[in-house]
Amino acid sequence: MNFLEERILRDGIVKEGNVLKVDSFLNHQMDVDLLDEMGREFYRRFNDRPITKVLTIEASGIAIACSVARCFHVPVLFAKKSKSVNIDGDMYVAEVESFTHKCKNQVIVSKRFITSEDHILIIDDFLANGCALQGLISIAESAGAVVEGIGITVEKGFQIGGRVIRNLGYRLESLAIVESMDATTGTVNFKSQ
Ligand code: 5GP
């Protein structure tokens, strides 16, 4: 069992609706030592790629992305969630359905900060159905950038996102893959990797 799986078993809370709450160390209060350990682990897994930028989505992905980017010595770019339909042409836009909030957001990235010269590592906290990742991939590819890899903190392996993204041919690495979880007993089982 790795450091993150141990922490999830200790402090994660399983909620109804297939939601794993990790707000005591990742999504609200943040354990920065744990974030730095994640950063080093993603660096170990992806440092064979010529990463020029780490791309994530606000808000929870930002802290993890910063720890990763510190190891690569590259900038972090985060897609902003925008309620506005009135977006000017200097933005890449993707529509993302929120798994936790059940609403649709347009996410935007300025064209100034992502180009065809970029080799992107996408980072996010959770992977469920893959909507957030598909939005980030579409933004990176609209800019002509190369998606070198995708790093996820917690993949919920019983939801379709991981399969969809891997079937599209992307290199996807998850620090923990939840195979099953149960809100009544509070148990979480991980896929051995
Ligand atoms: P997807 O787009 O893959 O369906 O969902 C991924 C996004 O939804 C992540 O960016 C994350 O913010 C949120 N999310 C999905 N499942 C969970 C979960 O079980 N717990 C938490 N805390 N966030 C989740």
Residues whose N, C-alpha, C, O or C-beta is under 5 A from the ligand:
A	BS01	5GP	N18 V19 L20 K21 V22 E97 F99 T100 D124 F126 L127 A128 N129 G130 C131 A132 L133 G161
